[in-house]
Amino acid sequence: MSNSALRFRGVTKTFGSLAALDDLSLEVPAGGVFGLVGENGAGKTTLIKCLLDFCDIDRGAIDIYDRSHRVTAARARLAFLPERFNPPFYLTGRDFLRYLGRLHGVAYDEARVGAMFAALDLAPSALERPARTYSKGMTQKLGLAACLLSGKDLYLLDEPTSGLDPKARARLKRELEKLRTAGRTVFLTSHSLADVAEMCDGMAVVHQGRLRFRGTPEAFVREFDAPDMERAYLACIGATADVP
């Protein structure tokens, strides 16, 4: 039995002549927060879709806690928040959380929900309102609340800070720290290198479907002899010539 939450082994996925993922291998340890970094089109979301078996892989293998991702039961230990999260517009916040709770096998608890809303700076009145009246930030907080209330071992969060104001981002970071302390695993994608540096124990950089780096944020900066994460990233993907 390994100590890996996720293992990608030689994963290749093509769309026509485009190689979205090219022989990508990556291991994510159980426990802690791991960040996946890459520009738009680098392959981050495709990797998550393959992991969730939303699309088939051409070659390779993906394991979730040592079980093939193709086995439906293997995905029972995870909760997922997509980058473009849109709850059914006609459901109230409470109705949506009740529905997700049933899917996750977790009883709806008003006190727990209230505490999570407070932790994410989401007004309790949102429980009574239909999702169509939510702002982008409120919608994102609702999706995060549904994930964090699931009680799962693994959380897949695709751009979790999207649409959040600085206060909400700070509060989310505090919730992720609680998951780390509890021994849970968070696998997130982010365009914010500052967030990755602050939140993540480990990170990987994917560029043009290939793995370019895997290690800690501190090691990332050292490896590319850079003054900060941004310069290290540019050096990693070979884009330093674009910067004066």
N, C-alpha and C positions, 0 to 999 in steps of 0.2 A: 504494500500500500504506500503510494507516494504522498508527498506533502503538497501536491499541486492542485489548485482549484481548476485551472484550465491548461490544456496543452494542445498547441497547434503544431502539427508535424508535416512539413512539406506541402502546405496547403496552396493549391493553385486553383484559380477561378478566372475564366475568360468570358468575355462578352463579345462574340464575333472575333475580330482580330485584336481586341484590347485585352491585355492581361491585367485584370484588376488586382489579383493577388498572384505573386510569382514565387512558388516554392518557399513559402513563408513558414518559418518555425519559431515558436515562441512559447515559453512556459511562464505561467503566472502562479506564484506560490499562494497557498491558502493562508488567509489572515493578512490584513493590511489593505492599503489603497494603492492600486496600480493604474498609471495613466498611459494612454495611447495617444501619441501626437503625430500630426501630419496635416499637410495642407488639404484644401478641398480636392477630392478626387484621388487622394493618396491610397485609399483602400480601407480606411478605418470602418466605415459603416458597412461595407461589403463583408468585412471580417466578422462583424457582429451578426449580420444576416445569415452568413454561413453557419456560425456557431449555433444560432437559434433554429437552423434547418429551414429557414425561409427560402433559401435557394441552395441548390446542390453544388458540391465542389467537384471539380474535374479530377483532381488527384489529391492525395494526402489523407490525413485523419485529424479529427478534433475530439478531445476527451474532456468531459466535465466530471471532475472528481473521479477520474480513472474509468469512466463509463463513456461509451461512444455517444457523440451528440445526436446520432440517429435514433437512439433509444429515447422514446418520449419521457420515460420516468427519470432520465438523467437530468432533464430540464426542470423537474419539480422542485429542485433546491435553489432556483434562482428567480429573481424578479427583474423586470426589464422596463426601462424608461426610454422610449425612442426620442430621437432628436426633434422630430416634429410631432409632438404629443398633442392630440386633439380628442378630448373625451366627447362622448355623445352629447350634442348641443342641448338636447331636451332634458337631460338628467340634472338634478341638483347635485351639489357637492356631496351631500349625505348619501343620496341614491347611488352615486358612482362609487363611493367608498364601500358601501354595503355590497355592491355587486362584485367589486374586486376582492373584497374580503371572502366572499363565497368561493370565488375562483381559487384563492390561495388557501382556503381551508381555515380561515381565521375569523372568529366571531367579531362582529362589530361591537366596539366598546366606546361609548360616547366620551368617557373620561380620557382614554388613550388618544382618541381623535382630537379632542380639545387640546391636550398637551402637545401633540405633534403640530397642530395649527399654530399654537403659540410659539413653538420652537422655530418654525419656519416663517414667522411673522405674517401669518394668513388670518384675516379677521374671521371670528366664529360665524358671522353672518353669511359667509360664503357657503356654509352648509345648506342654507335655505335657498340659495340662488341657483338658477339654471346655468349650466356651463357657458351658454351663449352670451351671458352678460359679463363673463370674466375678461380681464385684461390678459395680455401675454404673460406677465409675471404671475398673476394669480393662477392661470392655467398650469404653468410650470410647477408652482408650489403644490397644486393639487396632485399632479402626477408624482412628484417627489414624495408627498405624504402617503400616497397609495403604495409606493414601493417600500418606503421605510417602515410602514405598518405591517408589512407582509410577514416579517419574522423569518426571512429566508437566510441561507448561508452565504449566498452570492448575489451581488447587485450589479447589473449591467446598466450603466448610465451613459447614454450618448449625449454629449454636450449638456451636462446637468445644470450648468450655471447660465445657460441661454435665457435671456429675458429677465434675469434677476438683478435687482438693484444692489448696491454695495452692502446694505444691511442684511439683505436676504442671503447674499453670497457668504457673508461672515457666519451667519447662522447655519447655513448648510454645512460649511466646513466643520462646525462644532458637532453636528450630527454625524458626519463621517468619522470624526475622531471617536465618537461613542461606539460606532460599529467596529473600528479598529481595536478598541479596548476590549470589546466583547469577542474578539477573535473572528469576526466576519470578514468577508472579502468583498472589496469594491473594485470593479474593473470599469474605468471611465475613459471616454474620449474627450479631448479638449483642444480648443484653439488657443487657450490662454496658457502660455508657458509659465506665467507667474503663479497661476492656480496649481499647476502641476508641481512646481517647485515647493509650494507651501503645503500641499495636501498629500502628495504621493510618496510612498516608501520606495517604489520602483517605477520605471517608465520605459517605454519603447518608442522609437521613431520609425514610422513607415513612410516610405517615399516611392512613388511609382510602383506600388504593389510589393515592394521588397523591404525587408527589415534592415534598417541602417544602424540602429543602436539599441542596446538593451542593458540597463543598469540603474543606478540611482541618479537622481537629479544632480547630486554633487559630482559624481563620476562623469556625468555628461559634460559638465562645464570643464572639468580637468582634462578629459580626453581630447577636447578640441581647443585646449589652451585659450579659452575665451573668457572675457570679463563678466559675461552674464549668459542667461539661458538663450536669449534671442540670438546673440552672436554665435553661440554654440550650435544652435539649430541651423542657421544659415551655412555654417561650415560643414555640418553633417550632411546636408543635402546638396552641397556644392554650389551654393548661391551667393557666396561672399563677394563675387565680382559685381553683384547687383547693388551693393551698398557702398556709398562713398566713404 
